[in-house]
Amino acid sequence: MTSETPAAAPPLRLDDRVAIVTGASRGIGASIARTFAAAGARVALVSRKIEGLEGVANTIREDGGEALPLACHTGRPEAVETMVADVVKAFGQVDVLVNNAATNPYYGPFLDTEWSAWDKTFEVNVKGYFAATQAVARHLLKREAPGSIVNIASILGTMGGQFQGVYGMTKAAVISMTQTLAIELGGNGIRINAIAPGFIETKFASALVDNPDVRKQLVARTPAGMIGSPEDVAGLALYLASDAARFATGHTYYVDGGLRIA
């Protein structure tokens, strides 16, 4: 009889990898960028305004990591292509993309939604994700290299959210995009997954989580009995970006304290 020693699980590391994180100036994006850098990645920090990125970049550098802040309006495909080219010029390659930049300019009844708010939300939340994924996928295919793309969606992409209809629709589109592109690109070693956070302590969600009455209701509805932190999302993003998740693609992972199933 012979016995085989089980192979060791791949580490949660990103050594020798280059990652792009959009919406990296604060909140979930900043936490993911710092987490990736701590795991060995060189990180390109992307946001519409570069000023907000400098603090995150400096924190990464102070901890011994490499960070490249870049201003880019991700809703404009030409700007995205330039941004990816700038990252390749600086770091030589791109291996990981985290689509996190998002907007939600309107909170209210769908009957009062203005088309300008609709267009802006879809431009950033859907077109931006698609453009960045397209640019990075083309780069990976040209290199004949594997890669990982992580889309930050939302539980509102899978359930109704009063007064957040347009935002929820964009996140449903992101989940659909994740599934379709995982099928198209899987044979090339490019994995695409989505993370659907629940309510997280961020400026983006402050209108809800900073309202004492709303917060109390959210915590009461959440089995975990708490509001999440950006770090809760960053840990899962690291897993999905690393080789530890090499057989995971096309799925949406929930970080919501159980809210969706409650």
Backbone as CSV, one residue per row, in Angstrom:
resi,resn,N_x,N_y,N_z,CA_x,CA_y,CA_z,C_x,C_y,C_z
1,MET,0.842,-1.200,0.000,0.000,0.000,0.000,0.873,1.245,0.000
2,THR,0.389,2.211,-0.674,1.104,3.484,-0.704,0.197,4.583,-0.198
3,SER,0.775,5.581,0.300,-0.002,6.732,0.771,0.578,7.987,0.165
4,GLU,-0.292,8.892,-0.113,0.142,10.160,-0.683,-0.007,11.262,0.349
5,THR,0.984,12.105,0.398,0.909,13.252,1.303,0.098,14.342,0.631
6,PRO,-0.969,14.783,1.264,-1.796,15.828,0.647,-0.968,17.071,0.343
7,ALA,-1.231,17.664,-0.797,-0.521,18.888,-1.157,-0.902,20.016,-0.210
8,ALA,0.073,20.823,0.119,-0.190,21.956,1.007,-1.064,22.974,0.291
9,ALA,-1.957,23.592,1.020,-2.823,24.611,0.438,-1.989,25.815,0.012
10,PRO,-2.285,26.384,-1.132,-1.556,27.583,-1.560,-1.707,28.687,-0.517
11,PRO,-0.669,29.463,-0.324,-0.727,30.517,0.703,-1.576,31.704,0.270
12,LEU,-2.061,32.426,1.244,-2.790,33.665,0.966,-1.777,34.783,0.763
13,ARG,-1.053,34.674,-0.318,-0.007,35.631,-0.635,-0.147,36.094,-2.075
14,LEU,0.388,37.292,-2.338,0.371,37.854,-3.691,1.769,38.313,-4.097
15,ASP,2.763,37.592,-3.643,4.136,37.934,-3.988,4.326,37.893,-5.506
16,ASP,5.074,38.854,-6.025,5.366,38.962,-7.454,4.124,39.256,-8.292
17,ARG,3.046,39.692,-7.663,1.826,40.050,-8.396,1.659,41.571,-8.381
18,VAL,0.991,42.052,-9.409,0.621,43.469,-9.485,-0.898,43.549,-9.488
19,ALA,-1.428,44.366,-8.614,-2.880,44.487,-8.479,-3.321,45.920,-8.715
20,ILE,-4.435,46.064,-9.416,-5.105,47.356,-9.564,-6.342,47.326,-8.689
21,VAL,-6.507,48.343,-7.866,-7.698,48.464,-7.025,-8.347,49.806,-7.328
22,THR,-9.547,49.794,-7.883,-10.241,51.050,-8.166,-11.057,51.475,-6.945
23,GLY,-11.323,52.766,-6.865,-12.023,53.284,-5.690,-11.209,53.061,-4.436
24,ALA,-9.896,53.294,-4.538,-8.971,52.918,-3.467,-8.653,54.042,-2.490
25,SER,-9.350,55.156,-2.585,-8.998,56.294,-1.725,-9.513,56.155,-0.297
26,ARG,-10.515,55.307,-0.098,-11.064,55.147,1.254,-11.896,53.864,1.317
27,GLY,-12.379,53.580,2.515,-13.316,52.482,2.713,-12.819,51.123,2.261
28,ILE,-13.688,50.400,1.582,-13.378,49.029,1.158,-12.168,48.996,0.228
29,GLY,-12.101,49.914,-0.730,-10.991,49.919,-1.676,-9.653,50.141,-0.997
30,ALA,-9.598,51.095,-0.076,-8.350,51.370,0.641,-7.929,50.168,1.479
31,SER,-8.885,49.530,2.130,-8.571,48.357,2.950,-8.057,47.208,2.094
32,ILE,-8.672,46.981,0.928,-8.196,45.928,0.035,-6.784,46.233,-0.447
33,ALA,-6.528,47.472,-0.810,-5.201,47.853,-1.292,-4.140,47.600,-0.218
34,ARG,-4.421,48.003,1.014,-3.464,47.789,2.102,-3.262,46.298,2.367
35,THR,-4.339,45.544,2.315,-4.259,44.099,2.558,-3.440,43.413,1.477
36,PHE,-3.657,43.791,0.223,-2.894,43.208,-0.880,-1.407,43.538,-0.751
37,ALA,-1.111,44.785,-0.406,0.287,45.192,-0.255,0.958,44.413,0.866
38,ALA,0.248,44.211,1.972,0.796,43.443,3.084,1.037,41.994,2.698
39,ALA,0.292,41.514,1.683,0.453,40.134,1.209,1.486,40.030,0.093
40,GLY,2.193,41.121,-0.192,3.304,41.071,-1.135,3.067,41.671,-2.494
41,ALA,1.862,42.151,-2.775,1.578,42.697,-4.093,2.086,44.130,-4.236
42,ARG,2.441,44.479,-5.455,2.621,45.889,-5.799,1.244,46.374,-6.238
43,VAL,0.813,47.505,-5.710,-0.580,47.906,-5.870,-0.704,49.255,-6.563
44,ALA,-1.540,49.284,-7.600,-1.918,50.539,-8.245,-3.234,50.996,-7.628
45,LEU,-3.220,52.176,-7.044,-4.393,52.749,-6.391,-5.072,53.692,-7.366
46,VAL,-6.342,53.455,-7.634,-7.047,54.232,-8.655,-8.273,54.909,-8.049
47,SER,-8.440,56.180,-8.394,-9.614,56.936,-7.981,-9.782,58.093,-8.958
48,ARG,-10.957,58.699,-8.946,-11.194,59.809,-9.867,-10.284,60.985,-9.545
49,LYS,-9.992,61.205,-8.265,-9.106,62.289,-7.858,-7.901,61.698,-7.135
50,ILE,-6.728,62.119,-7.540,-5.518,61.526,-6.986,-5.250,61.964,-5.547
51,GLU,-5.787,63.124,-5.156,-5.496,63.637,-3.810,-5.870,62.639,-2.713
52,GLY,-6.999,61.985,-2.873,-7.441,61.060,-1.842,-6.615,59.795,-1.760
53,LEU,-5.792,59.545,-2.786,-5.001,58.318,-2.820,-3.662,58.455,-2.109
54,GLU,-3.177,59.668,-1.970,-1.829,59.861,-1.436,-1.677,59.304,-0.026
55,GLY,-2.688,59.502,0.813,-2.606,58.999,2.183,-2.524,57.487,2.234
56,VAL,-3.322,56.825,1.402,-3.296,55.355,1.353,-1.950,54.880,0.831
57,ALA,-1.452,55.530,-0.223,-0.157,55.157,-0.792,0.958,55.323,0.229
58,ASN,0.942,56.410,0.975,1.981,56.655,1.974,1.947,55.607,3.079
59,THR,0.745,55.198,3.481,0.622,54.166,4.514,1.242,52.854,4.035
60,ILE,0.968,52.502,2.789,1.532,51.273,2.217,3.050,51.360,2.156
61,ARG,3.564,52.495,1.724,5.023,52.664,1.607,5.691,52.628,2.974
62,GLU,5.058,53.241,3.962,5.616,53.237,5.317,5.725,51.821,5.875
63,ASP,4.849,50.948,5.396,4.884,49.551,5.846,5.761,48.681,4.958
64,GLY,6.505,49.322,4.034,7.447,48.588,3.208,6.899,48.104,1.879
65,GLY,5.692,48.514,1.519,5.090,48.076,0.265,5.292,49.065,-0.863
66,GLU,4.836,48.689,-2.060,4.923,49.548,-3.236,3.516,49.939,-3.678
67,ALA,3.313,51.233,-3.888,1.998,51.733,-4.285,2.150,52.806,-5.345
68,LEU,1.254,52.751,-6.317,1.246,53.731,-7.409,-0.135,54.365,-7.487
69,PRO,-0.285,55.609,-7.040,-1.586,56.276,-7.141,-1.816,56.834,-8.538
70,LEU,-3.017,56.603,-9.074,-3.351,57.073,-10.415,-4.770,57.626,-10.433
71,ALA,-4.936,58.793,-11.035,-6.267,59.362,-11.207,-6.886,58.799,-12.481
72,CYS,-8.147,58.353,-12.384,-8.818,57.805,-13.557,-10.320,57.794,-13.332
73,HIS,-11.062,58.315,-14.281,-12.520,58.211,-14.265,-12.851,56.881,-14.918
74,THR,-13.193,55.876,-14.114,-13.354,54.523,-14.647,-14.563,54.370,-15.557
75,GLY,-15.462,55.347,-15.551,-16.609,55.285,-16.438,-16.283,55.671,-17.872
76,ARG,-15.022,56.036,-18.115,-14.584,56.435,-19.456,-13.564,55.417,-19.968
77,PRO,-13.960,54.566,-20.907,-13.091,53.483,-21.374,-11.712,53.934,-21.833
78,GLU,-11.630,55.090,-22.489,-10.327,55.558,-22.959,-9.401,55.830,-21.783
79,ALA,-9.960,56.416,-20.722,-9.165,56.700,-19.530,-8.723,55.410,-18.849
80,VAL,-9.585,54.410,-18.858,-9.253,53.122,-18.248,-8.108,52.448,-19.000
81,GLU,-8.169,52.474,-20.331,-7.101,51.873,-21.126,-5.766,52.555,-20.849
82,THR,-5.793,53.872,-20.725,-4.574,54.613,-20.404,-4.051,54.251,-19.032
83,MET,-4.972,54.129,-18.072,-4.583,53.769,-16.710,-3.900,52.410,-16.664
84,VAL,-4.490,51.419,-17.324,-3.894,50.075,-17.328,-2.520,50.115,-18.002
85,ALA,-2.406,50.860,-19.076,-1.111,50.999,-19.755,-0.079,51.641,-18.841
86,ASP,-0.491,52.615,-18.041,0.424,53.273,-17.101,0.897,52.305,-16.019
87,VAL,-0.006,51.431,-15.567,0.385,50.439,-14.564,1.395,49.458,-15.151
88,VAL,1.139,49.005,-16.368,2.063,48.077,-17.023,3.425,48.742,-17.232
89,LYS,3.413,50.016,-17.608,4.668,50.740,-17.808,5.454,50.847,-16.505
90,ALA,4.744,51.064,-15.401,5.408,51.247,-14.109,5.844,49.933,-13.484
91,PHE,4.990,48.915,-13.562,5.235,47.658,-12.849,5.519,46.467,-13.763
92,GLY,5.344,46.643,-15.070,5.657,45.571,-16.000,4.523,44.621,-16.319
93,GLN,3.478,44.619,-15.509,2.392,43.657,-15.700,1.217,44.022,-14.803
94,VAL,0.102,43.342,-15.034,-1.053,43.379,-14.140,-1.518,41.938,-13.982
95,ASP,-1.763,41.524,-12.749,-2.199,40.158,-12.468,-3.561,40.097,-11.806
96,VAL,-3.907,41.154,-11.095,-5.144,41.176,-10.316,-5.844,42.512,-10.521
97,LEU,-7.144,42.443,-10.682,-7.964,43.659,-10.766,-9.087,43.563,-9.753
98,VAL,-9.262,44.613,-8.972,-10.427,44.720,-8.089,-11.252,45.908,-8.560
99,ASN,-12.430,45.610,-9.093,-13.368,46.659,-9.495,-14.198,47.046,-8.279
100,ASN,-13.887,48.202,-7.736,-14.570,48.638,-6.522,-15.181,50.034,-6.645
101,ALA,-14.664,50.857,-7.549,-15.162,52.226,-7.692,-16.658,52.201,-8.011
102,ALA,-17.433,52.938,-7.250,-18.888,52.942,-7.455,-19.465,54.268,-7.010
103,THR,-20.683,54.525,-7.460,-21.370,55.736,-7.059,-22.848,55.441,-6.838
104,ASN,-23.480,56.274,-6.047,-24.917,56.147,-5.789,-25.473,57.547,-5.536
105,PRO,-25.605,58.337,-6.619,-25.958,59.746,-6.467,-27.399,60.011,-6.051
106,TYR,-28.248,59.001,-6.157,-29.660,59.237,-5.842,-30.184,58.194,-4.870
107,TYR,-30.819,58.667,-3.805,-31.465,57.803,-2.818,-32.891,58.302,-2.662
108,GLY,-33.856,57.509,-3.158,-35.245,57.945,-3.084,-36.136,57.090,-3.969
109,PRO,-37.417,57.428,-4.061,-38.379,56.643,-4.843,-37.990,56.583,-6.318
110,PHE,-38.212,55.424,-6.932,-37.815,55.272,-8.328,-38.613,56.194,-9.243
111,LEU,-39.828,56.562,-8.837,-40.644,57.440,-9.657,-40.022,58.826,-9.821
112,ASP,-39.180,59.211,-8.890,-38.547,60.530,-8.934,-37.120,60.486,-9.476
113,THR,-36.694,59.345,-9.942,-35.320,59.205,-10.437,-35.114,60.029,-11.704
114,GLU,-34.064,60.828,-11.709,-33.719,61.596,-12.895,-32.752,60.797,-13.758
115,TRP,-32.869,60.970,-15.073,-32.036,60.206,-15.990,-30.556,60.511,-15.798
116,SER,-30.250,61.705,-15.367,-28.836,62.030,-15.144,-28.248,61.154,-14.039
117,ALA,-29.042,60.900,-12.997,-28.575,60.025,-11.915,-28.465,58.585,-12.395
118,TRP,-29.450,58.156,-13.186,-29.420,56.812,-13.768,-28.150,56.627,-14.597
119,ASP,-27.895,57.570,-15.505,-26.751,57.460,-16.409,-25.432,57.431,-15.639
120,LYS,-25.307,58.290,-14.643,-24.064,58.342,-13.883,-23.827,57.048,-13.115
121,THR,-24.884,56.490,-12.527,-24.744,55.266,-11.750,-24.334,54.097,-12.632
122,PHE,-24.976,53.965,-13.792,-24.615,52.879,-14.698,-23.245,53.108,-15.332
123,GLU,-22.892,54.362,-15.584,-21.600,54.655,-16.195,-20.454,54.152,-15.322
124,VAL,-20.513,54.461,-14.038,-19.425,54.088,-13.128,-19.539,52.629,-12.685
125,ASN,-20.732,52.225,-12.253,-20.895,50.922,-11.609,-20.898,49.746,-12.576
126,VAL,-21.290,49.981,-13.816,-21.353,48.877,-14.789,-20.340,49.089,-15.916
127,LYS,-20.445,50.216,-16.598,-19.518,50.485,-17.698,-18.074,50.517,-17.198
128,GLY,-17.859,51.098,-16.033,-16.511,51.170,-15.473,-15.938,49.794,-15.190
129,TYR,-16.750,48.918,-14.594,-16.298,47.551,-14.307,-15.984,46.816,-15.603
130,PHE,-16.881,46.963,-16.575,-16.704,46.269,-17.847,-15.438,46.746,-18.550
131,ALA,-15.234,48.054,-18.588,-14.074,48.615,-19.278,-12.767,48.168,-18.636
132,ALA,-12.714,48.188,-17.310,-11.491,47.782,-16.614,-11.226,46.289,-16.801
133,THR,-12.290,45.492,-16.716,-12.131,44.053,-16.924,-11.655,43.756,-18.335
134,GLN,-12.220,44.452,-19.309,-11.837,44.251,-20.701,-10.355,44.594,-20.912
135,ALA,-9.933,45.717,-20.366,-8.546,46.153,-20.554,-7.561,45.198,-19.889
136,VAL,-7.862,44.769,-18.670,-6.956,43.866,-17.960,-6.974,42.485,-18.594
137,ALA,-8.145,42.007,-19.009,-8.225,40.695,-19.653,-7.417,40.678,-20.949
138,ARG,-7.490,41.738,-21.727,-6.712,41.800,-22.967,-5.211,41.745,-22.673
139,HIS,-4.810,42.433,-21.615,-3.404,42.406,-21.206,-2.982,40.994,-20.802
140,LEU,-3.807,40.325,-20.020,-3.484,38.966,-19.574,-3.425,37.993,-20.743
141,LEU,-4.357,38.129,-21.667,-4.370,37.249,-22.830,-3.131,37.463,-23.698
142,LYS,-2.729,38.706,-23.822,-1.524,39.016,-24.600,-0.291,38.389,-23.964
143,ARG,-0.262,38.384,-22.638,0.865,37.790,-21.900,0.743,36.279,-21.788
144,GLU,-0.448,35.747,-22.129,-0.756,34.332,-21.904,-0.541,33.989,-20.435
145,ALA,-1.040,34.887,-19.574,-0.851,34.745,-18.134,-2.197,34.568,-17.436
146,PRO,-2.203,33.840,-16.337,-3.429,33.730,-15.543,-3.674,35.018,-14.779
147,GLY,-4.872,35.171,-14.263,-5.172,36.371,-13.488,-6.448,36.206,-12.695
148,SER,-6.684,37.156,-11.814,-7.895,37.133,-10.995,-8.532,38.508,-11.004
149,ILE,-9.833,38.520,-11.232,-10.603,39.767,-11.207,-11.679,39.629,-10.140
150,VAL,-11.752,40.610,-9.265,-12.723,40.602,-8.174,-13.628,41.819,-8.323
151,ASN,-14.906,41.571,-8.501,-15.883,42.648,-8.625,-16.600,42.860,-7.301
152,ILE,-16.602,44.083,-6.815,-17.346,44.380,-5.597,-18.773,44.715,-5.993
153,ALA,-19.684,43.824,-5.652,-21.100,43.995,-5.957,-21.809,44.487,-4.687
154,SER,-22.953,43.920,-4.371,-23.705,44.302,-3.174,-24.848,43.298,-2.986
155,ILE,-25.278,43.111,-1.752,-26.444,42.265,-1.546,-27.668,42.867,-2.225
156,LEU,-27.633,44.175,-2.504,-28.767,44.811,-3.185,-28.843,44.397,-4.652
157,GLY,-27.835,43.677,-5.131,-27.900,43.127,-6.474,-28.681,41.830,-6.524
158,THR,-29.065,41.321,-5.363,-29.791,40.043,-5.309,-31.088,40.140,-4.512
159,MET,-31.393,41.330,-4.018,-32.606,41.516,-3.231,-33.084,42.956,-3.387
160,GLY,-34.332,43.184,-3.089,-34.852,44.529,-3.207,-34.294,45.458,-2.151
161,GLY,-34.118,46.713,-2.533,-33.629,47.714,-1.597,-34.407,49.001,-1.784
162,GLN,-35.281,49.307,-0.853,-36.130,50.492,-0.982,-35.291,51.752,-1.145
163,PHE,-35.676,52.563,-2.127,-35.031,53.838,-2.420,-33.612,53.687,-2.999
164,GLN,-33.204,52.471,-3.312,-31.880,52.239,-3.894,-31.990,51.381,-5.158
165,GLY,-33.089,51.577,-5.885,-33.378,50.742,-7.032,-32.336,50.776,-8.122
166,VAL,-31.906,51.972,-8.519,-30.940,52.077,-9.612,-29.604,51.475,-9.194
167,TYR,-29.166,51.781,-7.986,-27.910,51.217,-7.473,-27.982,49.694,-7.459
168,GLY,-29.089,49.144,-6.968,-29.253,47.699,-6.927,-29.225,47.072,-8.311
169,MET,-29.830,47.748,-9.282,-29.819,47.233,-10.654,-28.403,47.153,-11.202
170,THR,-27.587,48.147,-10.897,-26.203,48.099,-11.387,-25.449,46.939,-10.763
171,LYS,-25.720,46.658,-9.508,-25.013,45.568,-8.850,-25.505,44.207,-9.329
172,ALA,-26.779,44.121,-9.715,-27.273,42.893,-10.338,-26.563,42.674,-11.668
173,ALA,-26.335,43.758,-12.393,-25.611,43.665,-13.665,-24.185,43.192,-13.441
174,VAL,-23.557,43.657,-12.377,-22.187,43.240,-12.063,-22.132,41.737,-11.797
175,ILE,-23.120,41.227,-11.066,-23.155,39.791,-10.770,-23.338,38.993,-12.053
176,SER,-24.236,39.440,-12.934,-24.431,38.777,-14.216,-23.152,38.827,-15.055
177,MET,-22.508,39.971,-15.088,-21.257,40.137,-15.819,-20.199,39.165,-15.307
178,THR,-20.117,39.035,-13.996,-19.142,38.142,-13.375,-19.327,36.708,-13.864
179,GLN,-20.557,36.255,-13.903,-20.833,34.882,-14.318,-20.499,34.660,-15.789
180,THR,-20.931,35.578,-16.639,-20.705,35.420,-18.076,-19.226,35.475,-18.438
181,LEU,-18.513,36.452,-17.897,-17.104,36.594,-18.245,-16.258,35.478,-17.658
182,ALA,-16.691,34.908,-16.533,-15.980,33.753,-15.974,-16.031,32.580,-16.938
183,ILE,-17.166,32.412,-17.610,-17.301,31.344,-18.603,-16.418,31.634,-19.813
184,GLU,-16.452,32.869,-20.283,-15.698,33.213,-21.492,-14.187,33.155,-21.286
185,LEU,-13.719,33.507,-20.098,-12.280,33.644,-19.870,-11.664,32.517,-19.064
186,GLY,-12.498,31.625,-18.523,-11.988,30.571,-17.659,-10.962,29.673,-18.330
187,GLY,-11.149,29.388,-19.611,-10.215,28.530,-20.328,-8.844,29.134,-20.493
188,ASN,-8.727,30.428,-20.251,-7.445,31.124,-20.345,-6.797,31.342,-18.984
189,GLY,-7.377,30.750,-17.955,-6.796,30.877,-16.621,-7.132,32.174,-15.920
190,ILE,-8.138,32.884,-16.425,-8.554,34.146,-15.802,-9.815,33.887,-14.990
191,ARG,-9.712,34.070,-13.701,-10.841,33.843,-12.796,-11.538,35.168,-12.490
192,ILE,-12.865,35.135,-12.422,-13.640,36.330,-12.105,-14.682,35.960,-11.062
193,ASN,-14.645,36.648,-9.939,-15.602,36.436,-8.862,-16.124,37.773,-8.360
194,ALA,-17.220,37.714,-7.648,-17.805,38.926,-7.072,-17.951,38.774,-5.572
195,ILE,-17.858,39.892,-4.892,-18.138,39.960,-3.456,-19.337,40.871,-3.273
196,ALA,-20.314,40.404,-2.527,-21.521,41.201,-2.272,-21.556,41.576,-0.791
197,PRO,-21.044,42.751,-0.451,-21.090,43.170,0.954,-22.505,43.545,1.370
198,GLY,-22.734,43.434,2.665,-23.950,43.966,3.248,-23.656,45.393,3.685
199,PHE,-24.075,45.744,4.869,-23.842,47.107,5.355,-22.495,47.179,6.063
200,ILE,-21.638,48.046,5.528,-20.250,48.162,5.975,-19.999,49.586,6.470
201,GLU,-19.146,49.700,7.477,-18.799,51.012,8.038,-17.930,51.795,7.062
202,THR,-18.566,52.515,6.152,-17.840,53.336,5.186,-18.561,54.660,5.011
203,LYS,-17.840,55.627,4.436,-18.468,56.910,4.105,-19.564,56.711,3.084
204,PHE,-19.375,55.736,2.184,-20.354,55.456,1.129,-21.702,55.067,1.731
205,ALA,-21.664,54.333,2.841,-22.900,53.859,3.481,-23.297,54.693,4.688
206,SER,-22.638,55.826,4.877,-22.839,56.601,6.102,-24.269,57.104,6.289
207,ALA,-24.960,57.376,5.180,-26.335,57.872,5.297,-27.225,56.868,6.023
208,LEU,-26.869,55.598,5.944,-27.647,54.558,6.613,-27.029,54.157,7.952
209,VAL,-25.753,53.789,7.941,-25.157,53.230,9.155,-24.905,54.287,10.227
210,ASP,-24.872,55.573,9.841,-24.666,56.628,10.839,-25.977,57.178,11.393
211,ASN,-27.090,56.689,10.864,-28.398,57.067,11.397,-28.735,56.101,12.528
212,PRO,-28.826,56.579,13.773,-29.010,55.675,14.918,-30.221,54.751,14.786
213,ASP,-31.333,55.273,14.315,-32.542,54.452,14.205,-32.376,53.383,13.124
214,VAL,-31.841,53.791,11.968,-31.636,52.839,10.867,-30.606,51.796,11.269
215,ARG,-29.543,52.241,11.913,-28.486,51.318,12.337,-29.037,50.263,13.295
216,LYS,-29.851,50.699,14.220,-30.440,49.767,15.186,-31.271,48.709,14.472
217,GLN,-32.029,49.138,13.469,-32.853,48.196,12.713,-31.983,47.222,11.913
218,LEU,-30.904,47.734,11.296,-30.029,46.875,10.511,-29.341,45.828,11.386
219,VAL,-28.844,46.254,12.529,-28.173,45.326,13.437,-29.147,44.259,13.929
220,ALA,-30.380,44.672,14.218,-31.390,43.731,14.698,-31.733,42.692,13.632
221,ARG,-31.675,43.078,12.358,-32.011,42.164,11.251,-30.847,41.266,10.863
222,THR,-29.637,41.591,11.312,-28.441,40.869,10.900,-28.096,39.782,11.909
223,PRO,-28.059,38.508,11.496,-27.751,37.434,12.432,-26.444,37.632,13.198
224,ALA,-25.442,38.226,12.551,-24.165,38.448,13.235,-24.263,39.551,14.280
225,GLY,-25.353,40.320,14.260,-25.587,41.344,15.270,-24.626,42.507,15.229
226,MET,-24.176,42.876,14.035,-23.214,43.968,13.919,-23.194,44.495,12.494
227,ILE,-22.568,45.659,12.324,-22.271,46.215,11.014,-20.850,45.796,10.657
228,GLY,-20.607,45.448,9.394,-19.288,44.985,9.005,-18.278,46.106,8.848
229,SER,-17.014,45.721,8.718,-15.932,46.682,8.496,-15.310,46.433,7.129
230,PRO,-14.607,47.404,6.563,-13.935,47.190,5.280,-12.976,46.001,5.303
231,GLU,-12.367,45.757,6.458,-11.431,44.646,6.575,-12.119,43.297,6.390
232,ASP,-13.406,43.229,6.732,-14.150,41.985,6.523,-14.243,41.643,5.045
233,VAL,-14.322,42.665,4.209,-14.376,42.466,2.766,-12.977,42.208,2.215
234,ALA,-11.989,42.897,2.746,-10.619,42.789,2.233,-10.059,41.381,2.394
235,GLY,-10.393,40.720,3.484,-9.886,39.365,3.694,-10.371,38.404,2.623
236,LEU,-11.636,38.517,2.255,-12.183,37.658,1.208,-11.594,38.021,-0.146
237,ALA,-11.398,39.310,-0.380,-10.794,39.744,-1.644,-9.393,39.152,-1.794
238,LEU,-8.629,39.113,-0.708,-7.285,38.526,-0.755,-7.361,37.050,-1.123
239,TYR,-8.280,36.333,-0.513,-8.453,34.917,-0.843,-8.752,34.735,-2.334
240,LEU,-9.710,35.500,-2.845,-10.113,35.345,-4.244,-9.013,35.754,-5.213
241,ALA,-8.174,36.689,-4.810,-7.086,37.133,-5.675,-5.920,36.150,-5.681
242,SER,-5.788,35.367,-4.622,-4.634,34.491,-4.458,-4.849,33.128,-5.094
243,ASP,-3.772,32.345,-5.134,-3.855,30.989,-5.678,-4.656,30.054,-4.782
244,ALA,-4.935,30.479,-3.568,-5.759,29.660,-2.683,-7.151,29.461,-3.266
245,ALA,-7.566,30.375,-4.150,-8.898,30.296,-4.786,-8.782,29.913,-6.256
246,ARG,-7.785,29.120,-6.593,-7.518,28.834,-8.010,-8.650,28.076,-8.698
247,PHE,-9.535,27.419,-7.944,-10.635,26.659,-8.546,-11.977,27.361,-8.324
248,ALA,-11.910,28.612,-7.940,-13.129,29.382,-7.685,-13.286,30.446,-8.757
249,THR,-14.378,30.370,-9.501,-14.642,31.408,-10.496,-16.129,31.457,-10.812
250,GLY,-16.606,32.640,-11.149,-17.989,32.821,-11.554,-18.983,32.920,-10.415
251,HIS,-18.499,33.052,-9.187,-19.407,33.031,-8.042,-19.483,34.392,-7.340
252,THR,-20.542,34.551,-6.573,-20.726,35.744,-5.750,-20.675,35.320,-4.287
253,TYR,-19.806,35.945,-3.530,-19.597,35.606,-2.130,-20.144,36.739,-1.260
254,TYR,-20.944,36.370,-0.285,-21.613,37.373,0.538,-20.852,37.659,1.829
255,VAL,-20.678,38.939,2.102,-20.078,39.388,3.356,-21.095,40.337,3.982
256,ASP,-22.097,39.762,4.620,-23.238,40.563,5.084,-23.721,40.189,6.472
257,GLY,-22.929,39.402,7.184,-23.348,38.996,8.524,-24.598,38.137,8.545
258,GLY,-24.948,37.576,7.391,-26.144,36.730,7.298,-27.415,37.479,6.986
259,LEU,-27.325,38.774,6.680,-28.522,39.594,6.460,-29.372,39.063,5.323
260,ARG,-28.751,38.611,4.252,-29.505,38.190,3.077,-30.392,36.976,3.354
261,ILE,-29.985,36.112,4.268,-30.750,34.916,4.537,-31.681,35.046,5.740
262,ALA,-31.605,36.186,6.407,-32.396,36.341,7.639,-33.868,36.563,7.314
